[in-house]
Amino acid sequence: MTDTAAPGGKTEPGIKAIRLRHPWRNTFAVVLLLIVALFVADAAMRPAYDWPAVGKYLFDQRISQAAFVTLQLTVYSMIIAIILGVTLAIMRLSPNPVVNSIAWVYLWVFRGTPVYVQLVFWGLIGTIYQSIDIGLPFTDPWVSFPTRVALSAFILAIIGLALNEAAYMAEIVRAGLLSVDSGQEEAATALGMSWFQTMVRVIVPQSMRVIIPPAGNEVISMLKTTSLVTAIPFTLELYTRSRDIAAVTFETVPMLIVASIWYLFFTSILMVGQYFLEKRFARGIGDRRPDKKADDATASITGVTRVVGSGQPTVVLPPTDPHKGDR
Amino acid sequence: MPDTPMVVADRVSKSFGSNEVLKSISLEVKRGEVMCLVGPSGSGKSTFLRCINHLEVVSAGRLSVDGELIGYREANHKLYEMRPKEAARQRRDIGMVFQRFNLFPHMTALQNVMEAPIRVKGLSKAGVEANARALLARVGLAERADYYPAHLSGGQQQRVAIARALAMEPKLMLFDEPTSALDPELVGEVLDVMQGLARDGMTMIVVTHEMGFAREVADSLVFMDGGVVVESGVPTEVLANPQHHRTQAFLSKVL
């Protein structure tokens, strides 16, 4: 870096080189485009896809209502799963062996059985426990009501999805909490902060950076898992609803396309949301600017930097004021 | 009780499993005294420092700060383990500065300093902020209040860490190798701040390899090796004329 630039901003002239060409990249891209174009043209003509039917049902009220139900299932069960998952993760890290074991058994059961089987179980809960009684054991209950009335299929679907998901969220959250440097907990403790304050103010905010990408994955995965609640049976969500319509009209393929478009639409929105959440929690850590050591001694000479050996011609960055290096 | 010592260690021992790290350490730190703990790595000096604010639990002996037993309550000649809340209350009054700064990276310098007074002491935000800015000015970082730690140099981060500890108005400051993770040219700025603190009468225990600091600033110097206090005394005398051969061997390497 000794030959880069004088502090005054005078630089050597940039390298004028003929760029390295990549002929195979272009060829491959053209071939790929041709194949895609062929497929699209073929699909547009193929009667089995029945595009007019897709157009007709895409905004059908039954479908859009079902899409809304799917979204509700996702959001409600995810909220419960996150709260329960954080609780379980903290329980798993607790020094209290009783609390720790409870969390371990929970994870063992709910991760160890398929979600479909769990949902069938929740569907049968009304048969297994016919009434919900509140009172002392072996005496007449104070309050008693039939399970089927208290828990609708919709609520059972949410419970089933949430309890299963909580087990996975717990492991994600635990990994996030463990990723925070132990010095952070020590510093907070030394300042006299309680364990709870340390968690909420210091550890959890920093772990979010590690937690959000896989948690975003889980939300998207949950959106699609909602199609399994037909096992309860709950039939008003997107996939089952479009299957039901197809069963009457015999337009199976168009209905699958309709459902897929809605799923894709929702996942796209979720991905955008995830992007902004990740940015939010990267504060102070996320931006990787290696030589942003805004130090008094070095500040005055970081004016012009050159990128060496990147295969590109010289890149001259405008002189930045390191005192305003912060956002 | 201005005459009672700030820290009294009476035959303090600490073991990790079968590994005895501290062997019957006894020493006293008077109010306003600056004590430097020196010694080879693994000699137990950092462990001893961490015992003083109960980050480590002592295995044997008594350790008290300002006349109060650390980590235990004594009643009817029996020791009762403290609740976490009580231990946290004791730690409030003991500031600690770490080798690796341990600033909260998701908070700005100012927020780092304000965090504990607001959350732990429950003080109002406005008053805390004014005090925090004053503290940052005291360590020479008034301009950097709104910087995140990642955008500060090591020396600046350590000075913020000192300000953060001072914000709790401690009666005792513990420094665990505060300059060991710093580039050589940044050591001076941190030592200057510490010297200023000493001049203002803060009671300090400093684990350090900076013999120049020990000579100029410290009132007493304790040389530890293998979990025991080998030699202690006035820094200039110990450094110039070490009595024990282990002290001589160590000083010949670091001076």
HADDOCK unambig.tbl for C-alpha pairs under 7 A between the chains (distance, minus, plus):
assign (segid A and resid 183 and name CA) (segid B and resid 102 and name CA) 5.67 0.50 0.50
assign (segid A and resid 184 and name CA) (segid B and resid 102 and name CA) 5.64 0.50 0.50
assign (segid A and resid 184 and name CA) (segid B and resid 104 and name CA) 6.75 0.50 0.50
assign (segid A and resid 187 and name CA) (segid B and resid 102 and name CA) 6.10 0.50 0.50
assign (segid A and resid 190 and name CA) (segid B and resid 91 and name CA) 5.81 0.50 0.50
assign (segid A and resid 190 and name CA) (segid B and resid 95 and name CA) 6.98 0.50 0.50
assign (segid A and resid 190 and name CA) (segid B and resid 96 and name CA) 6.35 0.50 0.50
assign (segid A and resid 191 and name CA) (segid B and resid 91 and name CA) 6.38 0.50 0.50
assign (segid A and resid 191 and name CA) (segid B and resid 92 and name CA) 5.62 0.50 0.50
assign (segid A and resid 191 and name CA) (segid B and resid 95 and name CA) 6.78 0.50 0.50
assign (segid A and resid 191 and name CA) (segid B and resid 116 and name CA) 6.30 0.50 0.50
assign (segid A and resid 191 and name CA) (segid B and resid 165 and name CA) 6.90 0.50 0.50
assign (segid A and resid 192 and name CA) (segid B and resid 88 and name CA) 4.48 0.50 0.50
assign (segid A and resid 192 and name CA) (segid B and resid 89 and name CA) 6.12 0.50 0.50
assign (segid A and resid 192 and name CA) (segid B and resid 91 and name CA) 5.01 0.50 0.50
assign (segid A and resid 192 and name CA) (segid B and resid 92 and name CA) 4.58 0.50 0.50
assign (segid A and resid 192 and name CA) (segid B and resid 120 and name CA) 6.59 0.50 0.50
assign (segid A and resid 193 and name CA) (segid B and resid 88 and name CA) 6.45 0.50 0.50
assign (segid A and resid 193 and name CA) (segid B and resid 116 and name CA) 6.86 0.50 0.50
assign (segid A and resid 193 and name CA) (segid B and resid 120 and name CA) 5.81 0.50 0.50
assign (segid A and resid 194 and name CA) (segid B and resid 85 and name CA) 6.79 0.50 0.50
assign (segid A and resid 194 and name CA) (segid B and resid 88 and name CA) 6.44 0.50 0.50
assign (segid A and resid 202 and name CA) (segid B and resid 104 and name CA) 6.89 0.50 0.50
assign (segid A and resid 206 and name CA) (segid B and resid 106 and name CA) 6.76 0.50 0.50
assign (segid A and resid 283 and name CA) (segid B and resid 106 and name CA) 5.81 0.50 0.50
assign (segid A and resid 284 and name CA) (segid B and resid 105 and name CA) 5.85 0.50 0.50
assign (segid A and resid 284 and name CA) (segid B and resid 106 and name CA) 5.21 0.50 0.50
assign (segid A and resid 284 and name CA) (segid B and resid 148 and name CA) 5.29 0.50 0.50
assign (segid A and resid 284 and name CA) (segid B and resid 150 and name CA) 6.18 0.50 0.50
assign (segid A and resid 285 and name CA) (segid B and resid 105 and name CA) 6.45 0.50 0.50
assign (segid A and resid 285 and name CA) (segid B and resid 106 and name CA) 6.82 0.50 0.50
assign (segid A and resid 285 and name CA) (segid B and resid 150 and name CA) 6.59 0.50 0.50
assign (segid A and resid 292 and name CA) (segid B and resid 151 and name CA) 6.06 0.50 0.50
assign (segid A and resid 293 and name CA) (segid B and resid 151 and name CA) 5.75 0.50 0.50
assign (segid A and resid 293 and name CA) (segid B and resid 152 and name CA) 5.87 0.50 0.50
assign (segid A and resid 293 and name CA) (segid B and resid 153 and name CA) 5.39 0.50 0.50
assign (segid A and resid 294 and name CA) (segid B and resid 151 and name CA) 5.92 0.50 0.50
assign (segid A and resid 294 and name CA) (segid B and resid 152 and name CA) 5.75 0.50 0.50
assign (segid A and resid 294 and name CA) (segid B and resid 153 and name CA) 6.44 0.50 0.50
assign (segid A and resid 295 and name CA) (segid B and resid 152 and name CA) 6.73 0.50 0.50
assign (segid A and resid 295 and name CA) (segid B and resid 153 and name CA) 5.61 0.50 0.50
assign (segid A and resid 326 and name CA) (segid B and resid 147 and name CA) 6.41 0.50 0.50
